[in-house]
Amino acid sequence: MNYNEPSEEEKNNWQNDPKNWIWGIFYYNPKDKRLFPPKKIKEFGYTTNFANPNSVFALILLLAVLIIIGRFIK
């Protein structure tokens, strides 16, 4: 077990804490190093941790790739 990594219980507590959600839809937790943590309702997939700059960069990169692909498909 890596002692620097938070436990699953702690990750679940972060996810369920309303203070880590801006307007209830944007996840913002500087303590959470995951790029794409699960959404509040895990069955709905994953969200971006906007407190992690790498996560925001990955989201922008993904959106740019999708836009470029969309332009070429036309």
PyMOL Python script that loads the backbone (N, CA, C, O; Angstrom):
from pymol import cmd

cmd.read_pdbstr("""\
ATOM      1  N   MET A   1       0.846  -1.195   0.000  1.00  0.00           N
ATOM      2  CA  MET A   1       0.000   0.000   0.000  1.00  0.00           C
ATOM      3  C   MET A   1       0.879   1.241   0.000  1.00  0.00           C
ATOM      4  O   MET A   1       1.828   1.332   0.778  1.00  0.00           O
ATOM      5  N   ASN A   2       0.572   2.179  -0.853  1.00  0.00           N
ATOM      6  CA  ASN A   2       1.286   3.443  -0.907  1.00  0.00           C
ATOM      7  C   ASN A   2       0.636   4.400   0.095  1.00  0.00           C
ATOM      8  O   ASN A   2      -0.544   4.731  -0.024  1.00  0.00           O
ATOM      9  N   TYR A   3       1.424   4.841   1.083  1.00  0.00           N
ATOM     10  CA  TYR A   3       0.853   5.680   2.139  1.00  0.00           C
ATOM     11  C   TYR A   3       0.613   7.110   1.687  1.00  0.00           C
ATOM     12  O   TYR A   3      -0.104   7.855   2.356  1.00  0.00           O
ATOM     13  N   ASN A   4       1.198   7.509   0.562  1.00  0.00           N
ATOM     14  CA  ASN A   4       0.946   8.849   0.037  1.00  0.00           C
ATOM     15  C   ASN A   4      -0.370   8.915  -0.726  1.00  0.00           C
ATOM     16  O   ASN A   4      -0.940   9.992  -0.900  1.00  0.00           O
ATOM     17  N   GLU A   5      -0.843   7.777  -1.172  1.00  0.00           N
ATOM     18  CA  GLU A   5      -2.098   7.739  -1.920  1.00  0.00           C
ATOM     19  C   GLU A   5      -3.271   7.617  -0.949  1.00  0.00           C
ATOM     20  O   GLU A   5      -3.242   6.788  -0.040  1.00  0.00           O
ATOM     21  N   PRO A   6      -4.302   8.442  -1.142  1.00  0.00           N
ATOM     22  CA  PRO A   6      -5.467   8.357  -0.245  1.00  0.00           C
ATOM     23  C   PRO A   6      -6.212   7.037  -0.420  1.00  0.00           C
ATOM     24  O   PRO A   6      -6.185   6.421  -1.485  1.00  0.00           O
ATOM     25  N   SER A   7      -6.867   6.630   0.638  1.00  0.00           N
ATOM     26  CA  SER A   7      -7.641   5.392   0.600  1.00  0.00           C
ATOM     27  C   SER A   7      -8.906   5.587  -0.235  1.00  0.00           C
ATOM     28  O   SER A   7      -9.318   6.713  -0.513  1.00  0.00           O
ATOM     29  N   GLU A   8      -9.502   4.481  -0.621  1.00  0.00           N
ATOM     30  CA  GLU A   8     -10.766   4.551  -1.369  1.00  0.00           C
ATOM     31  C   GLU A   8     -11.846   5.246  -0.550  1.00  0.00           C
ATOM     32  O   GLU A   8     -12.677   5.972  -1.094  1.00  0.00           O
ATOM     33  N   GLU A   9     -11.828   5.021   0.752  1.00  0.00           N
ATOM     34  CA  GLU A   9     -12.813   5.668   1.630  1.00  0.00           C
ATOM     35  C   GLU A   9     -12.637   7.186   1.602  1.00  0.00           C
ATOM     36  O   GLU A   9     -13.617   7.928   1.542  1.00  0.00           O
ATOM     37  N   GLU A  10     -11.378   7.646   1.645  1.00  0.00           N
ATOM     38  CA  GLU A  10     -11.121   9.081   1.611  1.00  0.00           C
ATOM     39  C   GLU A  10     -11.531   9.667   0.254  1.00  0.00           C
ATOM     40  O   GLU A  10     -12.094  10.760   0.197  1.00  0.00           O
ATOM     41  N   LYS A  11     -11.252   8.945  -0.834  1.00  0.00           N
ATOM     42  CA  LYS A  11     -11.668   9.405  -2.164  1.00  0.00           C
ATOM     43  C   LYS A  11     -13.187   9.503  -2.246  1.00  0.00           C
ATOM     44  O   LYS A  11     -13.719  10.449  -2.827  1.00  0.00           O
ATOM     45  N   ASN A  12     -13.884   8.530  -1.668  1.00  0.00           N
ATOM     46  CA  ASN A  12     -15.353   8.568  -1.659  1.00  0.00           C
ATOM     47  C   ASN A  12     -15.861   9.739  -0.826  1.00  0.00           C
ATOM     48  O   ASN A  12     -16.854  10.374  -1.185  1.00  0.00           O
ATOM     49  N   ASN A  13     -15.182  10.028   0.289  1.00  0.00           N
ATOM     50  CA  ASN A  13     -15.580  11.172   1.114  1.00  0.00           C
ATOM     51  C   ASN A  13     -15.401  12.481   0.345  1.00  0.00           C
ATOM     52  O   ASN A  13     -16.250  13.369   0.418  1.00  0.00           O
ATOM     53  N   TRP A  14     -14.291  12.596  -0.395  1.00  0.00           N
ATOM     54  CA  TRP A  14     -14.066  13.799  -1.213  1.00  0.00           C
ATOM     55  C   TRP A  14     -15.177  13.937  -2.245  1.00  0.00           C
ATOM     56  O   TRP A  14     -15.722  15.021  -2.453  1.00  0.00           O
ATOM     57  N   GLN A  15     -15.496  12.837  -2.876  1.00  0.00           N
ATOM     58  CA  GLN A  15     -16.495  12.853  -3.942  1.00  0.00           C
ATOM     59  C   GLN A  15     -17.870  13.245  -3.412  1.00  0.00           C
ATOM     60  O   GLN A  15     -18.624  13.933  -4.099  1.00  0.00           O
ATOM     61  N   ASN A  16     -18.197  12.820  -2.214  1.00  0.00           N
ATOM     62  CA  ASN A  16     -19.513  13.094  -1.635  1.00  0.00           C
ATOM     63  C   ASN A  16     -19.594  14.429  -0.901  1.00  0.00           C
ATOM     64  O   ASN A  16     -20.678  14.843  -0.492  1.00  0.00           O
ATOM     65  N   ASP A  17     -18.457  15.106  -0.731  1.00  0.00           N
ATOM     66  CA  ASP A  17     -18.429  16.373  -0.010  1.00  0.00           C
ATOM     67  C   ASP A  17     -18.906  17.504  -0.931  1.00  0.00           C
ATOM     68  O   ASP A  17     -18.263  17.776  -1.945  1.00  0.00           O
ATOM     69  N   PRO A  18     -20.016  18.164  -0.599  1.00  0.00           N
ATOM     70  CA  PRO A  18     -20.545  19.221  -1.470  1.00  0.00           C
ATOM     71  C   PRO A  18     -19.582  20.407  -1.628  1.00  0.00           C
ATOM     72  O   PRO A  18     -19.703  21.168  -2.588  1.00  0.00           O
ATOM     73  N   LYS A  19     -18.625  20.577  -0.699  1.00  0.00           N
ATOM     74  CA  LYS A  19     -17.657  21.670  -0.817  1.00  0.00           C
ATOM     75  C   LYS A  19     -16.701  21.459  -1.986  1.00  0.00           C
ATOM     76  O   LYS A  19     -16.064  22.409  -2.440  1.00  0.00           O
ATOM     77  N   ASN A  20     -16.594  20.230  -2.476  1.00  0.00           N
ATOM     78  CA  ASN A  20     -15.710  19.931  -3.601  1.00  0.00           C
ATOM     79  C   ASN A  20     -16.413  20.049  -4.948  1.00  0.00           C
ATOM     80  O   ASN A  20     -15.828  19.729  -5.982  1.00  0.00           O
ATOM     81  N   TRP A  21     -17.652  20.501  -4.944  1.00  0.00           N
ATOM     82  CA  TRP A  21     -18.432  20.631  -6.180  1.00  0.00           C
ATOM     83  C   TRP A  21     -18.882  22.079  -6.322  1.00  0.00           C
ATOM     84  O   TRP A  21     -19.590  22.601  -5.461  1.00  0.00           O
ATOM     85  N   ILE A  22     -18.473  22.725  -7.405  1.00  0.00           N
ATOM     86  CA  ILE A  22     -18.886  24.097  -7.679  1.00  0.00           C
ATOM     87  C   ILE A  22     -20.209  24.027  -8.441  1.00  0.00           C
ATOM     88  O   ILE A  22     -20.295  23.390  -9.491  1.00  0.00           O
ATOM     89  N   TRP A  23     -21.224  24.677  -7.912  1.00  0.00           N
ATOM     90  CA  TRP A  23     -22.583  24.678  -8.463  1.00  0.00           C
ATOM     91  C   TRP A  23     -23.127  23.259  -8.599  1.00  0.00           C
ATOM     92  O   TRP A  23     -24.076  23.030  -9.349  1.00  0.00           O
ATOM     93  N   GLY A  24     -22.550  22.327  -7.897  1.00  0.00           N
ATOM     94  CA  GLY A  24     -23.035  20.955  -7.918  1.00  0.00           C
ATOM     95  C   GLY A  24     -22.648  20.146  -9.141  1.00  0.00           C
ATOM     96  O   GLY A  24     -23.011  18.974  -9.238  1.00  0.00           O
ATOM     97  N   ILE A  25     -21.910  20.751 -10.092  1.00  0.00           N
ATOM     98  CA  ILE A  25     -21.564  20.014 -11.313  1.00  0.00           C
ATOM     99  C   ILE A  25     -20.078  20.009 -11.640  1.00  0.00           C
ATOM    100  O   ILE A  25     -19.624  19.119 -12.359  1.00  0.00           O
ATOM    101  N   PHE A  26     -19.297  20.975 -11.138  1.00  0.00           N
ATOM    102  CA  PHE A  26     -17.867  21.045 -11.435  1.00  0.00           C
ATOM    103  C   PHE A  26     -17.071  20.580 -10.223  1.00  0.00           C
ATOM    104  O   PHE A  26     -17.148  21.181  -9.152  1.00  0.00           O
ATOM    105  N   TYR A  27     -16.300  19.498 -10.402  1.00  0.00           N
ATOM    106  CA  TYR A  27     -15.500  18.944  -9.302  1.00  0.00           C
ATOM    107  C   TYR A  27     -14.217  19.750  -9.169  1.00  0.00           C
ATOM    108  O   TYR A  27     -13.493  19.926 -10.149  1.00  0.00           O
ATOM    109  N   TYR A  28     -13.928  20.245  -7.964  1.00  0.00           N
ATOM    110  CA  TYR A  28     -12.742  21.053  -7.703  1.00  0.00           C
ATOM    111  C   TYR A  28     -12.169  20.650  -6.350  1.00  0.00           C
ATOM    112  O   TYR A  28     -12.667  21.066  -5.304  1.00  0.00           O
ATOM    113  N   ASN A  29     -11.111  19.831  -6.383  1.00  0.00           N
ATOM    114  CA  ASN A  29     -10.493  19.368  -5.145  1.00  0.00           C
ATOM    115  C   ASN A  29      -8.981  19.289  -5.339  1.00  0.00           C
ATOM    116  O   ASN A  29      -8.494  18.351  -5.970  1.00  0.00           O
ATOM    117  N   PRO A  30      -8.228  20.260  -4.806  1.00  0.00           N
ATOM    118  CA  PRO A  30      -6.772  20.259  -4.964  1.00  0.00           C
ATOM    119  C   PRO A  30      -6.083  19.047  -4.320  1.00  0.00           C
ATOM    120  O   PRO A  30      -4.985  18.676  -4.734  1.00  0.00           O
ATOM    121  N   LYS A  31      -6.705  18.437  -3.328  1.00  0.00           N
ATOM    122  CA  LYS A  31      -6.109  17.266  -2.668  1.00  0.00           C
ATOM    123  C   LYS A  31      -6.186  16.015  -3.541  1.00  0.00           C
ATOM    124  O   LYS A  31      -5.379  15.097  -3.392  1.00  0.00           O
ATOM    125  N   ASP A  32      -7.146  15.981  -4.440  1.00  0.00           N
ATOM    126  CA  ASP A  32      -7.380  14.814  -5.285  1.00  0.00           C
ATOM    127  C   ASP A  32      -6.512  14.924  -6.535  1.00  0.00           C
ATOM    128  O   ASP A  32      -6.691  15.840  -7.337  1.00  0.00           O
ATOM    129  N   LYS A  33      -5.584  14.005  -6.701  1.00  0.00           N
ATOM    130  CA  LYS A  33      -4.644  14.052  -7.830  1.00  0.00           C
ATOM    131  C   LYS A  33      -5.163  13.311  -9.063  1.00  0.00           C
ATOM    132  O   LYS A  33      -4.491  13.306 -10.095  1.00  0.00           O
ATOM    133  N   ARG A  34      -6.332  12.691  -8.983  1.00  0.00           N
ATOM    134  CA  ARG A  34      -6.882  11.988 -10.145  1.00  0.00           C
ATOM    135  C   ARG A  34      -7.263  12.989 -11.226  1.00  0.00           C
ATOM    136  O   ARG A  34      -7.801  14.056 -10.933  1.00  0.00           O
ATOM    137  N   LEU A  35      -6.980  12.636 -12.485  1.00  0.00           N
ATOM    138  CA  LEU A  35      -7.345  13.510 -13.598  1.00  0.00           C
ATOM    139  C   LEU A  35      -8.843  13.500 -13.832  1.00  0.00           C
ATOM    140  O   LEU A  35      -9.467  14.548 -13.996  1.00  0.00           O
ATOM    141  N   PHE A  36      -9.413  12.302 -13.844  1.00  0.00           N
ATOM    142  CA  PHE A  36     -10.843  12.151 -14.127  1.00  0.00           C
ATOM    143  C   PHE A  36     -11.493  11.297 -13.042  1.00  0.00           C
ATOM    144  O   PHE A  36     -11.634  10.086 -13.211  1.00  0.00           O
ATOM    145  N   PRO A  37     -11.890  11.914 -11.932  1.00  0.00           N
ATOM    146  CA  PRO A  37     -12.587  11.157 -10.889  1.00  0.00           C
ATOM    147  C   PRO A  37     -14.023  10.854 -11.299  1.00  0.00           C
ATOM    148  O   PRO A  37     -14.563  11.506 -12.192  1.00  0.00           O
ATOM    149  N   PRO A  38     -14.645   9.867 -10.651  1.00  0.00           N
ATOM    150  CA  PRO A  38     -16.039   9.552 -10.975  1.00  0.00           C
ATOM    151  C   PRO A  38     -16.969  10.724 -10.644  1.00  0.00           C
ATOM    152  O   PRO A  38     -16.680  11.534  -9.762  1.00  0.00           O
ATOM    153  N   LYS A  39     -18.077  10.796 -11.360  1.00  0.00           N
ATOM    154  CA  LYS A  39     -19.085  11.815 -11.066  1.00  0.00           C
ATOM    155  C   LYS A  39     -19.781  11.477  -9.752  1.00  0.00           C
ATOM    156  O   LYS A  39     -19.557  10.411  -9.178  1.00  0.00           O
ATOM    157  N   LYS A  40     -20.624  12.388  -9.282  1.00  0.00           N
ATOM    158  CA  LYS A  40     -21.365  12.149  -8.036  1.00  0.00           C
ATOM    159  C   LYS A  40     -22.110  10.827  -8.096  1.00  0.00           C
ATOM    160  O   LYS A  40     -22.071  10.034  -7.155  1.00  0.00           O
ATOM    161  N   ILE A  41     -22.780  10.600  -9.202  1.00  0.00           N
ATOM    162  CA  ILE A  41     -23.450   9.320  -9.431  1.00  0.00           C
ATOM    163  C   ILE A  41     -22.525   8.540 -10.354  1.00  0.00           C
ATOM    164  O   ILE A  41     -22.451   8.822 -11.550  1.00  0.00           O
ATOM    165  N   LYS A  42     -21.822   7.563  -9.800  1.00  0.00           N
ATOM    166  CA  LYS A  42     -20.751   6.881 -10.512  1.00  0.00           C
ATOM    167  C   LYS A  42     -21.194   6.242 -11.821  1.00  0.00           C
ATOM    168  O   LYS A  42     -20.385   6.088 -12.736  1.00  0.00           O
ATOM    169  N   GLU A  43     -22.455   5.870 -11.925  1.00  0.00           N
ATOM    170  CA  GLU A  43     -22.961   5.248 -13.134  1.00  0.00           C
ATOM    171  C   GLU A  43     -22.952   6.204 -14.326  1.00  0.00           C
ATOM    172  O   GLU A  43     -23.044   5.757 -15.470  1.00  0.00           O
ATOM    173  N   PHE A  44     -22.842   7.511 -14.079  1.00  0.00           N
ATOM    174  CA  PHE A  44     -22.842   8.506 -15.148  1.00  0.00           C
ATOM    175  C   PHE A  44     -21.455   8.747 -15.730  1.00  0.00           C
ATOM    176  O   PHE A  44     -21.304   9.585 -16.619  1.00  0.00           O
ATOM    177  N   GLY A  45     -20.446   8.036 -15.254  1.00  0.00           N
ATOM    178  CA  GLY A  45     -19.112   8.158 -15.831  1.00  0.00           C
ATOM    179  C   GLY A  45     -18.171   9.001 -14.992  1.00  0.00           C
ATOM    180  O   GLY A  45     -18.189   8.955 -13.762  1.00  0.00           O
ATOM    181  N   TYR A  46     -17.347   9.773 -15.690  1.00  0.00           N
ATOM    182  CA  TYR A  46     -16.281  10.524 -15.034  1.00  0.00           C
ATOM    183  C   TYR A  46     -16.405  12.005 -15.327  1.00  0.00           C
ATOM    184  O   TYR A  46     -17.071  12.417 -16.277  1.00  0.00           O
ATOM    185  N   THR A  47     -15.746  12.802 -14.486  1.00  0.00           N
ATOM    186  CA  THR A  47     -15.721  14.243 -14.651  1.00  0.00           C
ATOM    187  C   THR A  47     -14.284  14.719 -14.597  1.00  0.00           C
ATOM    188  O   THR A  47     -13.377  13.923 -14.355  1.00  0.00           O
ATOM    189  N   THR A  48     -14.067  15.987 -14.814  1.00  0.00           N
ATOM    190  CA  THR A  48     -12.741  16.581 -14.760  1.00  0.00           C
ATOM    191  C   THR A  48     -12.531  17.203 -13.390  1.00  0.00           C
ATOM    192  O   THR A  48     -13.427  17.859 -12.858  1.00  0.00           O
ATOM    193  N   ASN A  49     -11.345  16.998 -12.815  1.00  0.00           N
ATOM    194  CA  ASN A  49     -10.990  17.675 -11.574  1.00  0.00           C
ATOM    195  C   ASN A  49     -10.372  19.011 -11.956  1.00  0.00           C
ATOM    196  O   ASN A  49      -9.196  19.067 -12.312  1.00  0.00           O
ATOM    197  N   PHE A  50     -11.147  20.085 -11.886  1.00  0.00           N
ATOM    198  CA  PHE A  50     -10.697  21.390 -12.332  1.00  0.00           C
ATOM    199  C   PHE A  50      -9.626  22.007 -11.439  1.00  0.00           C
ATOM    200  O   PHE A  50      -9.072  23.048 -11.793  1.00  0.00           O
ATOM    201  N   ALA A  51      -9.318  21.407 -10.304  1.00  0.00           N
ATOM    202  CA  ALA A  51      -8.230  21.884  -9.450  1.00  0.00           C
ATOM    203  C   ALA A  51      -6.888  21.330  -9.902  1.00  0.00           C
ATOM    204  O   ALA A  51      -5.844  21.789  -9.439  1.00  0.00           O
ATOM    205  N   ASN A  52      -6.901  20.353 -10.796  1.00  0.00           N
ATOM    206  CA  ASN A  52      -5.679  19.727 -11.290  1.00  0.00           C
ATOM    207  C   ASN A  52      -5.382  20.289 -12.683  1.00  0.00           C
ATOM    208  O   ASN A  52      -6.139  20.026 -13.618  1.00  0.00           O
ATOM    209  N   PRO A  53      -4.289  21.063 -12.844  1.00  0.00           N
ATOM    210  CA  PRO A  53      -3.990  21.658 -14.151  1.00  0.00           C
ATOM    211  C   PRO A  53      -3.809  20.616 -15.259  1.00  0.00           C
ATOM    212  O   PRO A  53      -4.159  20.876 -16.411  1.00  0.00           O
ATOM    213  N   ASN A  54      -3.270  19.445 -14.926  1.00  0.00           N
ATOM    214  CA  ASN A  54      -3.104  18.388 -15.922  1.00  0.00           C
ATOM    215  C   ASN A  54      -4.458  17.891 -16.414  1.00  0.00           C
ATOM    216  O   ASN A  54      -4.611  17.539 -17.583  1.00  0.00           O
ATOM    217  N   SER A  55      -5.422  17.865 -15.532  1.00  0.00           N
ATOM    218  CA  SER A  55      -6.759  17.428 -15.884  1.00  0.00           C
ATOM    219  C   SER A  55      -7.419  18.418 -16.848  1.00  0.00           C
ATOM    220  O   SER A  55      -8.056  18.015 -17.821  1.00  0.00           O
ATOM    221  N   VAL A  56      -7.265  19.690 -16.575  1.00  0.00           N
ATOM    222  CA  VAL A  56      -7.835  20.726 -17.443  1.00  0.00           C
ATOM    223  C   VAL A  56      -7.157  20.677 -18.809  1.00  0.00           C
ATOM    224  O   VAL A  56      -7.827  20.795 -19.835  1.00  0.00           O
ATOM    225  N   PHE A  57      -5.829  20.503 -18.834  1.00  0.00           N
ATOM    226  CA  PHE A  57      -5.102  20.394 -20.099  1.00  0.00           C
ATOM    227  C   PHE A  57      -5.586  19.191 -20.899  1.00  0.00           C
ATOM    228  O   PHE A  57      -5.793  19.291 -22.109  1.00  0.00           O
ATOM    229  N   ALA A  58      -5.768  18.049 -20.230  1.00  0.00           N
ATOM    230  CA  ALA A  58      -6.249  16.845 -20.907  1.00  0.00           C
ATOM    231  C   ALA A  58      -7.643  17.070 -21.487  1.00  0.00           C
ATOM    232  O   ALA A  58      -7.932  16.610 -22.592  1.00  0.00           O
ATOM    233  N   LEU A  59      -8.502  17.766 -20.764  1.00  0.00           N
ATOM    234  CA  LEU A  59      -9.853  18.060 -21.255  1.00  0.00           C
ATOM    235  C   LEU A  59      -9.797  18.949 -22.495  1.00  0.00           C
ATOM    236  O   LEU A  59     -10.493  18.688 -23.477  1.00  0.00           O
ATOM    237  N   ILE A  60      -8.971  19.999 -22.455  1.00  0.00           N
ATOM    238  CA  ILE A  60      -8.841  20.903 -23.597  1.00  0.00           C
ATOM    239  C   ILE A  60      -8.271  20.156 -24.804  1.00  0.00           C
ATOM    240  O   ILE A  60      -8.731  20.346 -25.930  1.00  0.00           O
ATOM    241  N   LEU A  61      -7.281  19.317 -24.569  1.00  0.00           N
ATOM    242  CA  LEU A  61      -6.690  18.527 -25.642  1.00  0.00           C
ATOM    243  C   LEU A  61      -7.727  17.583 -26.267  1.00  0.00           C
ATOM    244  O   LEU A  61      -7.808  17.465 -27.489  1.00  0.00           O
ATOM    245  N   LEU A  62      -8.503  16.924 -25.433  1.00  0.00           N
ATOM    246  CA  LEU A  62      -9.553  16.029 -25.912  1.00  0.00           C
ATOM    247  C   LEU A  62     -10.583  16.783 -26.756  1.00  0.00           C
ATOM    248  O   LEU A  62     -10.976  16.315 -27.824  1.00  0.00           O
ATOM    249  N   LEU A  63     -11.013  17.938 -26.280  1.00  0.00           N
ATOM    250  CA  LEU A  63     -11.982  18.743 -27.029  1.00  0.00           C
ATOM    251  C   LEU A  63     -11.401  19.203 -28.365  1.00  0.00           C
ATOM    252  O   LEU A  63     -12.101  19.197 -29.377  1.00  0.00           O
ATOM    253  N   ALA A  64     -10.132  19.600 -28.375  1.00  0.00           N
ATOM    254  CA  ALA A  64      -9.488  20.038 -29.619  1.00  0.00           C
ATOM    255  C   ALA A  64      -9.426  18.892 -30.629  1.00  0.00           C
ATOM    256  O   ALA A  64      -9.705  19.090 -31.811  1.00  0.00           O
ATOM    257  N   VAL A  65      -9.066  17.710 -30.170  1.00  0.00           N
ATOM    258  CA  VAL A  65      -9.005  16.548 -31.065  1.00  0.00           C
ATOM    259  C   VAL A  65     -10.387  16.236 -31.627  1.00  0.00           C
ATOM    260  O   VAL A  65     -10.521  15.948 -32.816  1.00  0.00           O
ATOM    261  N   LEU A  66     -11.399  16.291 -30.795  1.00  0.00           N
ATOM    262  CA  LEU A  66     -12.764  16.020 -31.267  1.00  0.00           C
ATOM    263  C   LEU A  66     -13.223  17.055 -32.294  1.00  0.00           C
ATOM    264  O   LEU A  66     -13.882  16.708 -33.275  1.00  0.00           O
ATOM    265  N   ILE A  67     -12.883  18.305 -32.075  1.00  0.00           N
ATOM    266  CA  ILE A  67     -13.259  19.358 -33.028  1.00  0.00           C
ATOM    267  C   ILE A  67     -12.537  19.145 -34.354  1.00  0.00           C
ATOM    268  O   ILE A  67     -13.145  19.262 -35.418  1.00  0.00           O
ATOM    269  N   ILE A  68     -11.255  18.837 -34.297  1.00  0.00           N
ATOM    270  CA  ILE A  68     -10.486  18.599 -35.525  1.00  0.00           C
ATOM    271  C   ILE A  68     -11.036  17.395 -36.280  1.00  0.00           C
ATOM    272  O   ILE A  68     -11.201  17.455 -37.498  1.00  0.00           O
ATOM    273  N   ILE A  69     -11.316  16.326 -35.590  1.00  0.00           N
ATOM    274  CA  ILE A  69     -11.895  15.134 -36.236  1.00  0.00           C
ATOM    275  C   ILE A  69     -13.249  15.473 -36.840  1.00  0.00           C
ATOM    276  O   ILE A  69     -13.558  15.037 -37.949  1.00  0.00           O
ATOM    277  N   GLY A  70     -14.053  16.237 -36.130  1.00  0.00           N
ATOM    278  CA  GLY A  70     -15.358  16.650 -36.632  1.00  0.00           C
ATOM    279  C   GLY A  70     -15.263  17.455 -37.911  1.00  0.00           C
ATOM    280  O   GLY A  70     -16.116  17.322 -38.788  1.00  0.00           O
ATOM    281  N   ARG A  71     -14.267  18.269 -38.032  1.00  0.00           N
ATOM    282  CA  ARG A  71     -14.073  19.075 -39.251  1.00  0.00           C
ATOM    283  C   ARG A  71     -13.692  18.198 -40.436  1.00  0.00           C
ATOM    284  O   ARG A  71     -14.116  18.459 -41.561  1.00  0.00           O
ATOM    285  N   PHE A  72     -12.897  17.162 -40.193  1.00  0.00           N
ATOM    286  CA  PHE A  72     -12.454  16.284 -41.281  1.00  0.00           C
ATOM    287  C   PHE A  72     -13.535  15.309 -41.722  1.00  0.00           C
ATOM    288  O   PHE A  72     -13.525  14.860 -42.868  1.00  0.00           O
ATOM    289  N   ILE A  73     -14.457  14.978 -40.847  1.00  0.00           N
ATOM    290  CA  ILE A  73     -15.512  14.011 -41.191  1.00  0.00           C
ATOM    291  C   ILE A  73     -16.509  14.629 -42.170  1.00  0.00           C
ATOM    292  O   ILE A  73     -17.092  13.916 -42.987  1.00  0.00           O
ATOM    293  N   LYS A  74     -16.708  15.924 -42.098  1.00  0.00           N
ATOM    294  CA  LYS A  74     -17.661  16.598 -42.987  1.00  0.00           C
ATOM    295  C   LYS A  74     -17.242  16.346 -44.380  1.00  0.00           C
ATOM    296  O   LYS A  74     -17.893  16.814 -45.314  1.00  0.00           O
TER     297      LYS A  74
END
""", "prot")
cmd.dss("prot")
cmd.show_as("cartoon", "prot")
cmd.util.cbc("prot")
cmd.orient("prot")
